[in-house]
Amino acid sequence: MNAIVAVDKNWGIGKDNDLLVSLPGDLKYYKEKTTGNVIVVGRKTLESFPGGRPLPNRVNIVMSRDPEYSRDDCIVCRTKDEVLEKIADYDEEKVFICGGAHIYNLFLEDCDRFYVTKIDEAFEADTFFPDLDELGYTVDWESEVMSEKGIQYRFMRYVKP
Ligand SMILES: NC(=O)c1ccc[n+]([C@@H]2O[C@H](COP(=O)([O-])OP(=O)(O)OC[C@H]3O[C@@H](n4cnc5c(N)ncnc54)[C@H](OP(=O)(O)O)[C@@H]3O)[C@@H](O)[C@H]2O)c1
């Protein structure tokens, strides 16, 4: 399965339950990659989406440990095993782990491909993605450098060592 994430120079991914920066080109890329596919998110990330609602045209799976938490607009799973059971119905290439930090860590070992947007800035962050360079993952594709809002970034794909 895949993970998709935007990180800064320090592998920071968020602050105060929001993204570090909103880059239209990156949001477009995220939409292109995930539309028509399955996304798995933690409750906090779902709450950070526009209107706190699931993303359209995707199967949204949200994780919460709270037995009282229920929603009729997406699939709620309470354990990793429950998620694995749900996604077994889909081609693993169609499944994207979409964060936040708790969910990325939970599925790190299960992901083969990581679509990482590397933002060439160091923001103040309170949430981080594991440093794939330090962990020995390798890059098998990267885009040209792009620039928006005076910020440079590029898309990279990491694969398991
Ligand atoms: N840069 C990016 O690409 C990107 C992508 C996604 C998110 N983010 C950022 O990441 C931050 C949110 O990340 P986060 O780590 O704080 O929260 P999160 O992973 O989105 O959600 C955490 C919640 O998920 C549930 N959960 C976690 N582990 C679980 C498990 N093992 N089993 C069942 N449920 C589990 C719990 O919900 P309950 O409390 O309901 O039990 C927990 O409070 C935000 O700042 C967001 O903007 C950034």
The ligand as a MOL file (V3000), in Angstrom:
LIG
                    3D

  0  0  0     0  0            999 V3000
M  V30 BEGIN CTAB
M  V30 COUNTS 48 52 0 0 0
M  V30 BEGIN ATOM
M  V30 1 N 1.4870 17.1300 5.9520 0
M  V30 2 C 0.6670 16.1350 5.6900 0
M  V30 3 O 0.7420 15.5140 4.6250 0
M  V30 4 C -0.3540 15.7280 6.7160 0
M  V30 5 C -1.2540 14.6710 6.4580 0
M  V30 6 C -2.1740 14.3220 7.4550 0
M  V30 7 C -2.1970 15.0040 8.6580 0
M  V30 8 N -1.3250 16.0180 8.8600 0 CHG=1
M  V30 9 C -1.3110 16.7560 10.1260 0
M  V30 10 O -1.1080 15.8340 11.1830 0
M  V30 11 C -1.7200 16.3600 12.3670 0
M  V30 12 C -2.6630 15.3110 12.9630 0
M  V30 13 O -1.9000 14.1590 13.2890 0
M  V30 14 P -2.0540 13.4060 14.6980 0
M  V30 15 O -1.0020 12.3580 14.7690 0
M  V30 16 O -2.1230 14.4350 15.7790 0 CHG=-1
M  V30 17 O -3.5150 12.7930 14.6080 0
M  V30 18 P -4.1510 11.6380 13.6760 0
M  V30 19 O -3.1500 10.5400 13.4680 0
M  V30 20 O -4.7680 12.2590 12.4780 0
M  V30 21 O -5.3610 11.1550 14.5920 0
M  V30 22 C -5.0980 10.6400 15.8710 0
M  V30 23 C -6.3430 9.9340 16.3570 0
M  V30 24 O -6.5270 8.7380 15.5880 0
M  V30 25 C -7.0320 7.7110 16.4270 0
M  V30 26 N -6.0270 6.6480 16.5090 0
M  V30 27 C -4.6780 6.7810 16.5870 0
M  V30 28 N -4.0790 5.5800 16.6920 0
M  V30 29 C -5.0750 4.6620 16.6760 0
M  V30 30 C -5.0950 3.2500 16.7560 0
M  V30 31 N -3.9630 2.5340 16.8840 0
M  V30 32 N -6.2860 2.6290 16.7270 0
M  V30 33 C -7.4360 3.3390 16.6070 0
M  V30 34 N -7.4850 4.6810 16.5230 0
M  V30 35 C -6.3240 5.3360 16.5540 0
M  V30 36 C -7.2810 8.3530 17.7830 0
M  V30 37 O -8.6010 8.8790 17.7580 0
M  V30 38 P -9.5240 8.9960 19.0980 0
M  V30 39 O -8.8730 10.0790 19.9060 0
M  V30 40 O -10.8770 9.3530 18.5780 0
M  V30 41 O -9.4790 7.6470 19.7550 0
M  V30 42 C -6.2620 9.4880 17.7990 0
M  V30 43 O -6.5730 10.5360 18.6720 0
M  V30 44 C -2.4410 17.6330 11.9330 0
M  V30 45 O -1.6070 18.7570 12.1900 0
M  V30 46 C -2.6130 17.4410 10.4460 0
M  V30 47 O -2.7420 18.6770 9.7410 0
M  V30 48 C -0.4160 16.4020 7.9210 0
M  V30 END ATOM
M  V30 BEGIN BOND
M  V30 1 1 1 2
M  V30 2 2 2 3
M  V30 3 1 2 4
M  V30 4 1 4 5
M  V30 5 2 4 48
M  V30 6 2 5 6
M  V30 7 1 6 7
M  V30 8 2 7 8
M  V30 9 1 8 9
M  V30 10 1 8 48
M  V30 11 1 9 10
M  V30 12 1 9 46
M  V30 13 1 10 11
M  V30 14 1 11 12
M  V30 15 1 11 44
M  V30 16 1 12 13
M  V30 17 1 13 14
M  V30 18 2 14 15
M  V30 19 1 14 16
M  V30 20 1 14 17
M  V30 21 1 17 18
M  V30 22 2 18 19
M  V30 23 1 18 20
M  V30 24 1 18 21
M  V30 25 1 21 22
M  V30 26 1 22 23
M  V30 27 1 23 24
M  V30 28 1 23 42
M  V30 29 1 24 25
M  V30 30 1 25 26
M  V30 31 1 25 36
M  V30 32 1 26 27
M  V30 33 1 26 35
M  V30 34 2 27 28
M  V30 35 1 28 29
M  V30 36 1 29 30
M  V30 37 2 29 35
M  V30 38 1 30 31
M  V30 39 2 30 32
M  V30 40 1 32 33
M  V30 41 2 33 34
M  V30 42 1 34 35
M  V30 43 1 36 37
M  V30 44 1 36 42
M  V30 45 1 37 38
M  V30 46 2 38 39
M  V30 47 1 38 40
M  V30 48 1 38 41
M  V30 49 1 42 43
M  V30 50 1 44 45
M  V30 51 1 44 46
M  V30 52 1 46 47
M  V30 END BOND
M  V30 END CTAB
M  END
